[in-house]
Structure formats: C-alpha cells, structure tokens
Amino acid sequence: MPPSVDPKFAAELRRGVVQLVALHFLDTPRYGYELVRLLSAADFKLEEGTLYPILRRMEKAGVLTSRWDTEGKRPRKYYELSDEGRATKAAMLAAWNTARDATDRALGQPMEDDEQRPTDTPSEGAP
Amino acid sequence: MTEGKRQAYLDRLEELLPAKEASRVREEVEALIQDRIEEELERSPEIDEAEAEQAALAALGPAETLADDLVSSPLTISLATRRTFVRSLAAVFCCHLLLSVALTFAGAKWDSIPGILAPLPEEPFAAVFLGVITIFLIDTGALLCVFVAIGRAAPDKLRPSTPLHAGWTRRGAIEGLVLLGLMAILVNLFLDAVFSVRHGNEMRPFLAEDLKGLVPCINGVLALFAIQPLLTLRGMGHGVLGTASDGIASLSASALLVAATRGNLVQMPTSDKLMRDAADVVTNLIERVFLVVFLLGALLLMLRFVSNALRLRRQLRR
C-alpha cells in the first residue's frame, strides 16, 4: 500500500496558493460565505475562521475593497479586488507560474508549452 | 437560547479585540454567521436553527483563536529569547536569594533596599517559604520588564563589566593585576588619606574602625581575584582552575561587602565647626550611600559568581 501524503505537506501547499485563488475569485464582488463556497468547490476547503482573517488582512493592505450591501433582506459585506489588488494578483500569478515550471523541470515532468523545452533535447525529425 | 450562544460568542470576540476594531469586526462576523446558518438550513432542512448556529460557530473556531488571528502583529517569542530569559532568571534568582540569605545570617533587621532586598523571615517555615516565592516573583517581574524593554539582548547589554575582571587575554590579565595592585595599595596605605574630611587645618579620617578592621579580609579577596589573571599569564586562565578561582573570589567579595554593612561604616569626627547632631546626620547620609554601593556591588559580584558557576558546570561536563 503506497504511503499516504503527510496532511501537513498538503496543507502547506494549499496555504501557499489559497490567497491567489481567493484573489482570482474576488475579481467580481463576493460576500464572505460565497467565497467559502467557491473555494470549497475548487477543493480549497477553508472555514470562515481561517478565511475571514485573510480577507481582513488583505483589506488592510489595500488589496481588497469592501462595501456593505443593505438592499437585501439583511446586510452583507462584499469584497472585491482593488487596483492594487489586481497588480498583486498578477504578481502572485507570475510567481506561481515560475514556481510551478521550476518544480516541473526539477521533477522531469513535461511542461505545458513544449517550446519552452531546453534546446539540447533534439526534436523529432531532426537530421 | 439560539441568540444567547451567538451573542455570547460575539461578546467574547468583541471583548478580546482592540476597541477601534471591535465593533466593526463584530458586525462582519455576525453577517458571516447568518450566511452560514442560512446555508446550513437550506442544505439540511432536517436540522434546526440551533444546530445550524452550532455549525456556524464551529466554522469560525474559538473566539480567542479568531481574535488572535485578527490582531495585526501576533506576539511570537522565539526559542532563543525563551531560553535566554530562563537562564537569566535562574542567575538573578540565585543571586537575589543568596544575598537575602546572607543578610539573614548577618542579622539584618530591616530592608536594605525596601521591597526588593531584605533578610528572609526566620520562622515559621511557611514564612520563609513565602519569602523565597516572593523573591522569585519579584525577579520574574523585573526581568520580564527588562526583556520587554530591551529584548533578548538584555543580558548582554546589562551584564556588568566589573573593574576586577581579569579578562581572557594576556593584556587584560596584566591590566587586571595592575588594578588589583593599586587597590591593595589604596586599601593598605592610603585609606585614611582618601576617606577624610577637612576640619580646620587638618584632615580627619571618617571611616569607622569596624570597616577598617576588614582590611585583612579585603587583602585576601584581592589575592583571590589575582589568581585568574596569573593563571591567564601562564596560559591556564580559561580552564577549570581559573573559573573556580574567579567564582570563589566573587563569592567571597560579595559576602565581604554584605558583612561590611553590618557594622559601623562611618564615624564623622566632631569639632567646633561640626557639632554632634550635624555630624550624626552627615554620618547617616554617607553610610546610606556606602550601603547602596556595597549592596549593589554585592549583587553584581553574586551575578559574576553564578555566571562562573554555570561556566564551571559546562567545563566539567566536557
């Protein structure tokens, strides 16, 4: 029976990218629990107790803006990316792509874009 | 019942948070709880609102943990800081306790430094035990304040460089021996000349006979302090013998300083220009200064003794 993955390893991996995934979903205004549902559907199970402090820290850092919507049956606070948040998300995405490609190279996995292969590997049909 | 648990949670959370954030966070968390309750009831119609609320509060986690996560700069005390604190506390507590014991054996009847340095009660045993606990609590509190103010570097910044430190280099050892020599000359030949006051055309010494009677003991302590610099000149200052001799010298000097406070320190001579009452006042004033200097010196030397004891323990383990 193959050994199971250390839960801490999986948790650390997720912790590193959950902020990027949350920023991706916050391209459109979402309220707190809606974001919990979206993350859970994307296999990033996060309880409100974990997500809420993240949202507050991002809001304090200027990455998110928020507003209260009082038009519904009860008030809801909606979060959305600010301009600074969009720039932050782009930077995080670039960092994620770099890390993913580096990991793939190290592990010998084929990359998504074959043109990025090292040139010392002969391609098919070469003389 | 339902509102009770939710309100209790929110009240607790609000109580833990800084005032400027508390009410805002409360509103936001309350909205989160409401959303979760609605979702739970939609997803599982068979459960009631109390169960849905339970699930919502469980998803948030304990109010204490949530408040901790919301604080912008959570307090983290590194392992190095914790270890330094514990070691410093052990050293300071040992010194403080030894000094109190010394004062007790010397028969002191009142606090040398009120509220901080005093003899231990002699009976009953419970009072002695409480006295030791009190010393520990005072030292813990004081050291905590020092660490909060200065940080982990506190022991290095506060460690006294006593003038009798022989140093670990040959040059330091020679300087130490010269200093010890000068002190021996001062104590044996010029004590009366230095500690005297002018009365008319003559200088009259004001040190009491009790204090001058300790000169042979002072010579003994100076000789003990000279051992380590001499060993350093022979290349053995870092060893067990050097550490032990310095420790014994520090302990002896500390005990001597405490013992010196027991007798009369100053006897201001009277004259037609300085009447008995005024002389007594001046005597008392100078004695208090001597007392503070002696006891502070004893404390620093006791710290040095404990430091040497810890070093000796490490050396003997190797």
Interface residues (C-beta under 8 A of the other chain):
Chain A: Y31 G32 Y33 E34 R37 E47 E48 G49 T50 Y52 P53 R56 R57 K60 R74 P75 R76 K77
Chain B: V25 E27 E28 V29 A31 L32 Q34 D35 R36 E39 A56 A59 L60 G61 T65 L66 D69 L70 S72
